[in-house]
């Protein structure tokens, strides 16, 4: 499942079906980008680029390729633009503070970022939208020590999820006492995680014991309660190094947007997933139910975004 399988989430279904409309959009992104990144000229005189065209508030299409000076039939120098691939991108409402960053390529040379959200402690991965910029920076690093130092200094990413489908659900009923207990438990977990990262063996054992207790509690509840009432939220990576997640999240904010190229309607949702705040984009046709703040959404999507230097 590639990045372009998620084009419908930002309202490109009708555009992709038309070769003429798609080519026009690719030309627009190539020659009138809203922002771009270009690598240094290589030995063959090619300058590789990523060019991004916004098609609405915070989302759009990107083209990948290179430009090179050539001599035309009249013997005059002209610049040739070659587009080798295209994709879609979406931006989150706000940046996520991260730590323990690691960047890797898969077998198809697609770049992924692995990181830990500082706010929640959740580990996650995402497909890198500004991969040329990131990989161009890595090429300049001389050795593994420089790579480790560079990754250690990455503190922010901007991510958003492109949803294939979603269903709006009612929130789990919570009383004030239960909420206070959960908040206290989460605070203890965060403190223990911070100590465990520093090599505190006692904290590691405490985290293990808490996980076992939570597992026993969940098994007992699942024997008598519905799954969606037991789990308030989850953030499950379905395939390693894919960026594809199954989620159950609390909806914090709802916006309805329009793709300016296609006229298709979509939703941009700010959600909270087990303590991590991210932005979701989903086509109006692929969402079952009416989203509103306080409700939950369950669905499947691709997490993608940018590593910020």
Secondary structure, DSSP 8 states (H G I E B T S, - for coil): --GGGGGGGGT-HHHHT-HHHHHHHHHHHHHS-SEEEE----TTS-EEEEEEEEEETTEEEEEEEEEEEEE-TTS-EEEEEEEEEEEEEE--SS-EEEEEEEEEE-TT--EEEEEEETTT--EEEEEETTHHHHHHHHHT--SHHHHHHHHHT--EEEEEEEEEEEEEE------HHHHHHHHHHHHHHHHHHHHHHTT-HHHHHHHHHHHHHHHHHHHHHHTTS-HHHH-S-EEEESSTTS-EEEEEEEEEEEEEEE-TTT--EEEEEEEEETTEEEEEEEEGGGEES---TT-EEEEEEEEEEEEE-
